[in-house]
Amino acid sequence: TALLAQQTRSADAAAALAQVEALAPDSLELWLLKGNLAQLSSLFDLAQAAYQRVLAQDPAHAGAWNNLGL
């Protein structure tokens, strides 16, 4: 998913995330990737909400803190 997003294939990345969400809706990595995709799409409110969801489950998650800071 991250590679698809980096290649500006947002629609493909979103479809891949939807499949992951169906299998593991509470996965921290899912929400981190959702935040990353939203951030790449300049949807900063959605990105912030996704990173905060990660931090609610794991307050020490360095990746979420880093991306939230960006």
C-alpha positions in Angstrom: 0.0 0.0 0.0 2.8 2.4 0.9 4.6 1.7 -2.4 1.4 2.3 -4.3 0.8 5.6 -2.6 4.4 6.7 -3.2 3.9 5.9 -6.9 0.9 8.3 -6.8 -1.4 5.4 -7.4 -3.8 6.6 -4.7 -6.8 4.7 -5.9 -4.9 1.4 -5.9 -3.5 2.2 -2.5 -7.0 3.0 -1.1 -8.4 -0.3 -2.5 -5.5 -2.3 -0.9 -6.2 -0.6 2.4 -9.9 -1.4 2.2 -9.0 -5.1 1.8 -6.6 -4.9 4.9 -9.3 -3.1 6.9 -11.8 -5.9 6.2 -9.3 -8.4 7.7 -7.8 -6.4 10.5 -9.8 -3.2 11.3 -7.9 -2.5 14.5 -4.4 -2.9 13.1 -2.0 -0.1 14.1 -0.2 -0.4 10.8 -3.5 -0.1 8.9 -4.2 3.2 10.6 -0.7 4.4 10.2 -0.9 3.6 6.4 -4.3 5.3 6.2 -2.8 8.4 7.8 0.1 8.3 5.4 -2.2 8.0 2.4 -4.4 10.8 3.6 -1.3 12.9 4.2 0.0 12.3 0.7 -3.4 13.3 -0.6 -3.3 16.6 1.5 -6.2 15.4 3.6 -4.6 16.5 6.8 -7.6 16.2 9.1 -8.0 12.6 8.1 -4.3 12.0 8.5 -4.3 13.5 12.0 -7.3 11.4 13.0 -5.6 8.2 11.8 -2.4 9.0 13.6 -4.2 9.9 16.8 -6.1 6.5 16.6 -2.7 4.8 16.5 -1.5 6.8 19.5 -4.6 6.0 21.5 -3.7 2.3 21.3 0.1 2.8 21.5 1.1 6.1 23.0 4.8 5.4 22.3 4.4 4.7 18.6 7.3 6.7 17.1 6.0 6.5 13.5 2.7 8.0 14.4 4.3 10.8 16.5 6.7 11.6 13.6 4.0 11.7 11.0 1.7 13.7 13.3 4.5 16.2 13.7 4.8 16.6 9.9 
